[in-house]
Amino acid sequence: MSLRLRPFTKRDIPELKAWFRTEEEVLLWAGASLQYPVQDSDLKTLIKRHRGLEPVHEIWAIIDTGSLVIGHMQIWYNQRLRQATLGRVAIAPAQRGNSLANPCLQLAKMKAFSRPWINRIELRVYDHNVVAIAAYKRAGFTYEGTRRQSTPIGDVFWNTDVMSLLRSEYVTFDKRT
């Protein structure tokens, strides 16, 4: 399946919101910065940041050849650190199990490293999200460490793993795959 990115727009909001039915699902996808239930106004604010010639924040819909939205991701850029942060990666529930994680992550890596000054892509993932961690490892990301008890949900605390991919590893990794 051939995938591509297009800017996430207001018309995508209802579909994306429908992917997350519980507070735990929203937290797993978006971290603590978005509330449950996800508010249209919060997503519209994110969309506004994806404007201008050189946005610091990008929000993408991942679409297939028929323009069906099959995924979502966001990338934040920090030119001072020469770093991109990948976050809020999700595959549509109806598309999960169809081996789309790697093609989606390939798009994310290509988009981030298309900026010549990016040396590193970083991401954070909850340590119990073993499916996502396995996908990130297959895509070449390396585990760097754990932020212990970083996110409370009710009376429980979730640990956050930090993973990264360097430009030099991206070049090497992509030549092997």
C-alpha positions in Angstrom: 0.0 0.0 0.0 1.4 3.4 -1.0 1.0 6.0 1.7 1.5 9.8 1.7 1.1 12.7 4.1 -1.3 15.6 3.9 -1.8 18.3 6.4 -4.3 17.4 9.1 -7.3 19.7 8.8 -10.5 20.5 10.7 -12.5 18.0 8.6 -10.3 15.2 10.0 -11.1 16.1 13.7 -14.3 14.0 14.1 -12.7 10.9 12.7 -9.5 11.2 14.8 -11.6 11.8 17.9 -13.6 8.6 17.2 -10.4 6.5 17.4 -10.0 7.2 21.1 -12.9 6.0 23.3 -11.3 6.1 26.8 -9.1 8.4 28.9 -6.4 5.7 28.8 -6.5 5.6 24.9 -6.2 9.3 24.7 -3.3 9.3 27.2 -1.5 6.5 25.4 -1.8 8.4 22.1 -1.4 12.1 23.1 0.3 12.1 26.4 -0.9 14.3 29.2 -1.2 17.4 27.0 -4.6 16.6 25.6 -7.6 15.9 27.8 -10.3 13.3 27.6 -12.6 13.6 25.8 -10.4 15.3 23.1 -11.7 18.8 22.4 -12.2 20.2 18.9 -10.7 23.4 20.1 -7.4 21.7 21.2 -7.0 20.0 17.8 -7.8 23.3 16.0 -5.0 25.0 18.1 -2.6 22.3 16.9 -3.7 22.8 13.3 -3.0 26.5 13.6 0.6 25.8 14.5 1.1 23.9 11.2 1.1 27.1 9.2 3.8 29.3 7.6 6.8 28.6 5.5 8.8 27.0 8.3 6.4 25.7 10.9 7.9 24.5 14.2 5.1 22.0 14.6 3.5 19.8 11.9 0.4 17.8 12.2 -0.2 15.2 9.5 -2.9 12.8 8.3 -1.5 9.7 6.8 -3.6 8.7 3.8 -3.7 5.7 1.4 -3.9 5.9 -2.4 -7.7 6.3 -2.2 -7.4 9.3 0.2 -8.6 7.2 3.2 -7.1 8.5 6.5 -5.3 5.5 7.9 -3.1 7.3 10.5 -2.0 10.5 12.2 1.3 11.9 13.4 2.9 15.1 14.6 6.5 16.4 14.4 8.0 19.2 16.4 11.2 20.8 15.3 13.9 22.5 17.4 16.6 24.0 15.2 18.8 25.0 18.1 19.0 21.3 19.2 18.9 20.1 15.5 16.2 17.7 16.6 12.7 16.6 15.6 10.3 15.1 18.1 7.9 12.5 16.7 4.6 12.2 18.6 1.0 11.3 18.6 1.5 8.6 16.1 -1.7 6.5 15.6 -3.1 4.0 13.1 -6.9 4.1 12.6 -8.5 1.2 14.6 -9.9 -0.4 11.4 -6.4 -0.4 9.9 -4.5 -1.9 12.8 -3.0 -5.3 12.2 -2.4 -4.5 8.5 1.4 -3.9 8.8 1.1 -0.1 8.4 3.4 1.0 11.2 6.6 0.7 9.3 5.4 2.5 6.2 4.0 5.3 8.4 7.2 5.6 10.3 9.2 5.7 7.1 7.1 8.7 6.1 7.8 10.3 9.5 11.6 9.7 9.2 11.7 11.0 5.6 9.7 14.1 6.6 11.9 14.9 9.6 15.2 14.2 7.9 14.2 16.2 4.8 15.3 19.2 6.8 19.1 19.1 6.4 19.8 20.5 9.8 18.0 17.6 11.7 20.5 15.3 13.3 18.1 13.4 15.6 14.5 12.3 15.8 13.3 11.6 19.4 10.1 10.1 20.6 8.5 9.1 23.9 6.4 6.0 24.4 4.8 4.5 27.5 6.8 1.4 28.5 3.7 -0.8 28.5 2.9 0.0 24.8 4.8 -3.0 23.6 3.3 -2.9 20.1 4.5 0.6 19.5 7.9 0.0 21.0 8.4 -3.0 18.7 7.4 -0.9 15.7 9.8 1.8 16.6 12.6 -0.7 17.1 11.8 -2.2 13.7 12.0 1.3 12.2 15.5 1.7 13.6 14.9 3.7 16.8 17.1 3.0 19.8 16.0 2.8 23.4 17.7 5.5 25.5 16.2 5.3 28.9 13.0 5.4 31.0 11.4 8.4 32.7 10.1 6.6 35.8 6.5 7.3 37.0 6.3 10.2 34.6 2.5 10.2 34.0 -0.2 9.7 36.5 -3.5 8.1 35.5 -5.8 7.8 38.5 -3.8 6.1 41.2 -1.3 4.5 38.8 1.8 6.0 37.3 3.0 5.2 33.8 6.7 5.1 32.9 7.9 6.7 29.6 10.6 5.3 27.4 12.7 7.6 25.3 13.9 6.4 21.9 15.8 8.1 19.1 17.2 7.7 15.7 20.2 9.7 14.5 20.7 10.8 10.9 23.8 8.6 10.5 21.7 5.6 11.7 18.8 6.5 9.4 21.2 6.4 6.4 22.7 3.1 7.5 19.4 1.6 8.5 17.6 2.5 5.3 20.4 1.0 3.2 19.8 -2.3 5.0 16.1 -2.4 4.5 
